[in-house]
Amino acid sequence: MSHQVTIQPSGHQYVAEEQDTLLAAAIRQSVGLPYGCQDGACGSCKCKLLQGEIELGPHQLKALSETERAQGFILACRAKALTDVVIESHEVVGADDFPVKKMPARVSSIEHLAPDVVRVMLQLPAADPFRYRAGQYIQFLLPGGVRRSYSMASAPTESPQIELHLRHMPGGKFTDHVFSAMKEKEIQRIEGPFGSFFLRDDPDARPLIFLASGTGFAPIKAILEQMQAHADPRAVTLYWGGRKLPDVYLHDWATRQCTLMPNLRFIPVLSEADAGWAGRTGFVHQAVMADLADLSGHAVYACGAPVMVEAAQRDFTSQCKLPEDAFFADAFTTEADKAGAKA
């Protein structure tokens, strides 16, 4: 049995089959609902149920609290329609630009960037170009229906190769294989592109704050490459946080990028810096607040650990005057929830 889903305030409609979540049906029909992990862990697809009945699947309370649930909020990635429904959600222009497809991918190289981070280059079929927006992610399709998600760390080009940054999560189903057994020329199955974390067009050309922790830098790197290729004139300040310097594993790349992009500033921030570190210390989002007490004229793109993303969104909007609709985020979760640059 199928049900009609109406999105307010746009009035757009689509059909959800009985087995579909509201988000899965939207993705299949190129409807631009916002989303991130698709696993009920990040909260990016949170919307409000205005009419109708749904079945809400398991999810993490940090993504949707009991208080929010009582107020009528749901997660589109965990909700299945039991009747025709009306939901309230903003729609993301451009999220549905490129079709989601499955394809084989050959591992062309594996390079250690840090003790627990590798760069994996994937060769995709040249005859079937893979199109995506910088900032989006792919999913590896593993045996038993298991999926693991990773953000592209390279901007879209004519090349059939994409770059991924993978952090080792000990005991992780996929990253244990990557760090102990993955070989060049190995074939994997992938699906994508997914996600609504990408740079928005902005007629006001507001200055940008890019905020990353750990391998949350991967999609930020792709966006920076895209901005360089398109000669985007917007001013960008990149804050990249880690515990120690090896966590900022492409420090030299980011420094060199500043010479290619005159409007780019790079500020690494270490929370557990070793003696001799002369740079910024502390929590990375607090470094932003120390530099910019008023963010009312900025847009912020944050990617990394959920605790960092959540703190940044809360503090920037409540203390630094950042408009709520000027904060864009992709919060990583554990490999059990969503991997990626996420695991």
C-alpha positions in Angstrom: 0.0 0.0 0.0 1.3 3.5 -0.8 0.6 6.8 0.9 0.9 10.4 -0.2 3.4 12.6 1.5 2.8 16.4 1.3 5.6 18.8 2.3 4.7 22.2 3.8 5.2 25.0 3.2 6.2 24.1 -0.4 3.1 22.0 -1.1 5.3 19.4 -2.9 3.9 15.9 -2.9 5.4 12.4 -3.4 4.4 8.8 -2.8 5.8 6.5 -0.1 5.4 2.8 -0.4 4.6 0.6 2.6 8.2 -0.5 3.0 9.7 3.0 2.5 10.8 5.5 5.1 9.7 9.0 4.2 13.4 9.8 3.4 14.1 6.8 1.2 11.0 7.5 -0.9 12.0 11.2 -1.2 15.5 10.3 -2.3 14.2 7.8 -4.9 11.9 10.4 -6.3 14.4 13.3 -6.3 12.7 15.2 -3.5 15.2 17.5 -1.7 14.6 16.7 1.9 17.6 17.5 4.1 19.4 14.5 5.6 22.8 13.1 6.7 23.3 9.7 8.1 20.0 7.9 7.2 20.4 5.9 10.4 18.6 7.9 13.0 21.8 9.2 14.5 22.4 12.7 13.3 19.1 14.5 13.3 19.6 16.2 10.0 16.3 15.0 8.6 14.2 16.1 11.6 10.9 17.5 10.5 7.4 18.0 12.0 4.4 15.7 11.5 1.4 18.0 10.8 -1.2 15.4 9.8 -1.4 11.6 9.5 0.1 8.7 11.3 3.6 7.2 11.0 5.6 4.4 12.5 8.9 5.7 14.0 11.8 3.2 14.0 14.7 3.0 16.4 16.8 6.2 16.7 19.2 7.9 19.0 17.9 10.4 21.5 20.6 12.9 20.6 19.0 12.9 17.1 15.4 13.2 18.3 14.6 13.6 22.0 11.5 12.5 23.8 10.6 16.2 24.3 10.9 16.8 20.5 8.9 13.7 19.8 6.1 14.9 22.1 6.1 18.2 20.2 5.4 16.4 17.0 8.9 16.1 15.5 10.0 13.0 13.7 13.0 11.7 11.7 12.2 11.2 8.0 14.9 8.5 7.8 13.1 6.4 10.5 9.5 7.2 9.8 7.2 5.0 7.7 3.7 6.4 6.7 0.7 4.5 7.9 -1.7 7.0 6.3 -1.4 9.9 4.0 0.8 12.4 5.9 1.7 16.1 5.9 5.1 17.1 7.2 6.8 20.5 7.7 10.3 20.6 6.4 12.5 23.0 4.4 13.7 21.6 1.1 17.3 21.7 -0.1 17.8 23.1 -3.6 20.3 21.0 -5.5 20.1 17.9 -3.2 18.4 15.9 -5.9 20.6 17.2 -8.8 22.3 13.8 -9.5 20.9 10.3 -9.5 21.8 7.8 -6.9 23.4 4.8 -8.5 25.2 1.6 -7.6 28.5 0.7 -9.2 31.8 -1.2 -8.7 34.8 0.7 -7.4 38.4 -0.4 -7.6 40.9 0.6 -4.9 43.7 2.4 -6.8 45.8 3.5 -3.8 46.0 3.5 0.0 48.1 6.1 1.8 48.6 6.6 5.5 48.0 10.3 6.4 48.2 9.7 10.2 48.6 6.6 12.4 44.8 6.1 12.3 43.8 7.8 9.0 44.3 6.7 5.4 43.6 8.2 2.1 41.9 5.7 -0.2 41.6 6.5 -3.9 38.8 4.8 -5.7 38.6 4.2 -9.5 35.1 4.4 -10.8 33.8 3.2 -14.2 34.9 5.7 -16.8 31.9 4.8 -19.1 29.4 5.8 -16.5 30.5 9.1 -14.9 29.7 9.5 -11.2 28.3 13.0 -10.6 28.0 14.5 -7.1 28.2 17.8 -5.2 31.3 18.5 -3.1 30.5 17.6 0.5 28.3 14.6 -0.3 29.1 11.0 0.6 28.9 7.4 -0.8 28.0 4.2 0.9 30.0 1.0 0.7 27.7 -2.0 0.2 29.0 -4.8 2.4 27.9 -8.4 2.9 24.7 -9.0 4.9 23.2 -5.7 3.8 25.6 -3.7 5.9 26.5 -0.2 4.7 29.3 2.2 5.6 29.3 5.9 4.6 32.2 8.1 3.7 32.4 11.7 2.5 34.2 12.4 -0.8 37.4 14.4 0.0 37.8 15.5 -3.6 35.8 17.9 -5.7 33.9 16.6 -8.7 36.1 16.6 -11.8 36.2 14.8 -15.1 38.5 12.2 -13.5 36.8 8.8 -12.7 38.7 8.8 -9.3 37.4 9.9 -5.9 39.3 10.5 -2.7 38.2 9.3 0.8 39.7 9.8 4.2 39.1 6.8 6.5 39.8 6.8 10.3 40.3 3.5 12.0 37.6 2.6 14.5 39.1 -0.5 16.3 36.6 -3.3 16.1 34.8 -1.7 13.2 33.4 -4.1 10.6 34.8 -2.1 7.7 37.7 -0.1 9.0 39.4 -3.1 10.5 39.4 -4.6 7.0 40.7 -1.3 5.5 43.6 -1.1 7.9 44.6 -4.7 8.0 43.6 -6.4 4.7 42.5 -4.0 2.0 44.7 -4.2 -1.1 45.2 -2.1 -4.2 43.0 -3.3 -7.1 40.4 -4.7 -4.6 36.8 -4.3 -5.9 34.1 -2.8 -3.7 30.5 -2.0 -4.4 29.4 1.5 -3.7 26.2 3.6 -3.9 25.7 7.4 -4.0 25.8 10.3 -4.0 24.0 11.0 -0.7 23.7 13.9 1.7 22.6 17.5 1.8 25.9 18.9 3.2 27.3 21.1 0.4 28.0 24.7 -0.3 24.9 26.8 -1.0 24.8 29.7 -3.5 24.6 33.0 -1.7 23.6 36.2 -3.5 24.9 38.2 -0.4 28.3 36.5 -0.6 28.5 36.2 3.2 31.9 35.3 4.6 32.1 31.6 5.4 33.3 29.7 8.5 34.4 26.1 7.8 34.6 24.2 11.0 36.1 20.7 11.1 37.2 18.2 13.6 39.3 15.2 12.7 38.3 13.5 9.4 35.4 16.0 9.3 37.9 17.8 7.1 37.2 15.4 4.2 34.0 17.1 2.8 35.4 20.5 3.7 38.5 19.7 1.5 36.2 18.8 -1.4 34.3 22.1 -1.0 37.5 24.1 -0.9 38.7 22.5 -4.1 35.4 23.3 -5.7 35.6 26.9 -4.6 39.1 27.2 -6.0 38.1 25.6 -9.4 35.1 28.0 -9.7 37.0 31.1 -8.5 34.4 31.6 -5.7 35.2 35.1 -4.3 33.7 34.5 -0.8 36.1 34.9 2.1 36.6 31.6 4.0 38.2 30.9 7.4 38.9 27.3 8.1 39.1 26.2 11.7 40.3 22.6 11.9 40.5 21.0 15.4 42.2 17.9 16.8 43.6 16.6 20.0 47.2 16.7 18.7 48.9 17.8 15.5 48.7 14.4 13.7 44.9 14.7 13.9 45.2 17.7 11.6 46.6 15.3 9.1 46.7 17.5 6.0 48.0 20.6 7.8 50.5 21.3 5.0 47.8 20.9 2.3 45.6 23.4 4.0 48.5 25.8 4.4 49.4 25.5 0.7 45.8 26.0 -0.2 45.9 29.5 1.3 48.5 30.5 -1.3 46.1 29.3 -4.1 43.0 31.0 -2.5 43.9 34.5 -1.3 40.5 34.7 0.5 41.2 31.6 2.6 42.6 31.7 6.2 43.5 28.5 8.0 43.5 28.2 11.8 44.4 24.8 13.3 43.3 24.3 16.9 44.6 21.6 19.2 42.9 20.6 22.4 45.8 18.5 23.9 48.8 20.2 22.3 52.3 18.9 23.0 54.9 21.2 24.4 56.3 23.4 21.6 53.0 24.0 19.8 52.8 27.7 19.2 49.3 27.7 17.6 45.8 27.9 19.0 44.6 25.6 21.7 41.3 24.6 23.3 38.0 23.5 21.7 37.8 24.4 18.0 34.3 26.0 18.1 35.4 28.2 21.0 38.3 29.5 18.9 35.7 30.7 16.4 33.8 32.5 19.2 36.9 34.1 20.5 37.7 35.6 17.1 34.1 36.4 16.0 31.7 37.4 18.7 29.2 38.4 16.1 28.4 35.8 13.4 25.2 37.5 12.2 26.7 38.2 8.8 28.3 34.8 8.3 27.4 31.3 7.2 28.9 28.3 9.0 29.6 24.8 7.6 30.5 22.3 10.3 31.6 18.7 10.0 33.0 16.3 12.5 32.2 14.8 15.9 28.6 15.2 17.0 29.6 16.8 20.3 31.5 19.5 18.4 28.8 20.1 15.9 26.1 20.3 18.5 28.1 22.7 20.7 28.9 24.9 17.8 25.3 25.1 16.6 24.0 25.8 20.1 26.6 28.4 21.0 26.9 30.2 17.7 23.1 30.7 17.5 22.6 31.6 21.2 25.7 33.6 21.9 27.1 34.8 18.6 23.9 35.9 16.7 24.3 33.3 13.9 20.9 32.9 12.2 19.7 29.3 12.6 19.3 28.9 8.8 23.0 29.9 8.3 24.4 26.8 10.1 24.9 23.7 7.9 26.3 20.5 9.3 27.3 16.9 8.8 27.8 15.3 12.2 29.8 12.0 12.1 28.6 9.1 14.2 30.3 5.8 15.2 30.8 3.0 12.7 27.8 1.2 14.3 25.6 4.1 13.2 27.2 5.8 10.3 30.7 5.5 9.2 32.5 7.8 6.9 34.9 10.1 7.1 32.3 8.9 9.7 34.3 5.9 10.8 
